[in-house]
Amino acid sequence: MTDRVGLVAPDQWPSLPGNVSIDQILDLISDSAKISRSALVPDATMDSLNIASLDMVEILFDIEEKFDVYISMGDDLTGEVYLGGFIKVLADQVRGDQPLPGSSR
């Protein structure tokens, strides 16, 4: 499947760091954005999921808290069209093992 700007939709979840499972990430997204877990598939677009910017901030805060990492809200993250791509960017940042500012790690 290709979207309107020529990006190819992912058909599977990205690999995640050993301390993170796709179920943990999907549970956080589902709970934070009040989205049915069954709607959270790799090729779902952020628009189709109706994830508002306030929901996005809450999702990022929840991920930071759960995994004790800092997630940068840069263009890589905000420019993602598909949920699978969004989770890949999150996984790459979590994999970097960046401690939260002020953390004792």
C-alpha positions as a printed Julia matrix, in Angstrom:
105×3 Matrix{Float64}:
  0.0    0.0    0.0
  1.29   3.48  -0.9
 -0.11   6.7    0.54
 -0.68  10.05  -1.15
  2.97  11.19  -0.91
  4.53   7.97  -2.17
  5.52   6.45   1.17
  5.22   2.7    1.44
  3.08   1.58   4.38
  4.84  -0.8    6.77
  3.36  -4.29   6.98
  5.04  -5.32  10.21
  6.26  -3.8   13.46
  9.88  -2.65  13.73
 12.35  -4.48  15.92
 12.42  -3.09  19.43
 15.15  -2.97  22.07
 15.24  -5.99  24.4
 13.63  -4.15  27.31
 10.6   -3.05  25.24
  7.83  -5.12  23.67
  5.38  -4.07  21.0
  2.58  -4.99  23.4
  3.88  -2.49  25.96
  4.03   0.29  23.37
  0.6   -0.52  21.92
 -0.94  -0.69  25.39
  0.44   2.78  26.17
 -0.87   4.21  22.91
 -4.26   2.56  23.34
 -4.63   3.79  26.92
 -3.27   7.31  26.37
 -5.18   8.06  23.16
 -8.29   6.0   24.03
 -7.95   3.93  20.84
 -9.08   0.34  20.45
 -6.1   -2.0   20.46
 -7.44  -3.72  17.32
 -7.06  -0.46  15.36
 -3.35  -0.28  16.15
 -1.76  -1.92  13.12
  1.55  -0.99  11.42
 -0.06   0.54   8.33
 -2.62   2.65  10.21
 -2.03   6.32   9.57
 -1.83   8.75  12.44
 -4.7   10.66  10.81
 -6.91   7.56  10.58
 -6.32   6.9   14.28
 -7.31  10.5   15.11
 -4.33  10.91  17.43
 -4.54  14.56  18.45
 -1.43  16.52  19.39
 -2.43  16.45  23.06
 -2.73  12.65  22.86
  0.69  12.52  21.2
  2.24  14.47  24.07
  0.61  12.15  26.62
  1.85   9.07  24.72
  5.38  10.44  24.7
  5.27  11.3   28.41
  3.99   7.81  29.22
  6.77   6.18  27.19
  9.4    8.39  28.82
  8.11   7.52  32.27
  7.74   3.77  31.67
 11.15   3.28  30.05
 13.07   6.12  31.79
 14.15   7.68  28.49
 13.94  11.09  26.88
 12.0   11.2   23.6
 12.88  14.1   21.33
  9.85  15.63  19.6
 11.78  16.32  16.4
 10.84  16.19  12.74
 11.59  12.45  12.58
  8.79  11.79  15.04
  6.26  14.45  14.06
  6.66  13.74  10.34
  5.69  10.08  10.59
  2.59   9.15   8.61
  2.2    5.53   9.74
  1.97   4.07  13.22
  4.67   1.53  12.32
  7.03   4.37  11.36
  6.18   6.3   14.51
  7.0    3.25  16.65
 10.25   2.73  14.73
 11.36   6.29  15.57
 10.37   5.72  19.21
 12.27   2.41  19.27
 15.37   4.04  17.8
 15.28   6.7   20.51
 14.63   4.17  23.31
 17.41   1.98  21.92
 19.72   4.98  22.3
 19.16   4.64  26.06
 19.0    8.38  26.64
 18.23   8.96  30.35
 15.67  11.55  31.33
 17.17  14.93  32.2
 17.87  14.96  35.94
 17.75  11.15  36.13
 20.2    9.39  38.42
 21.22   6.98  35.62
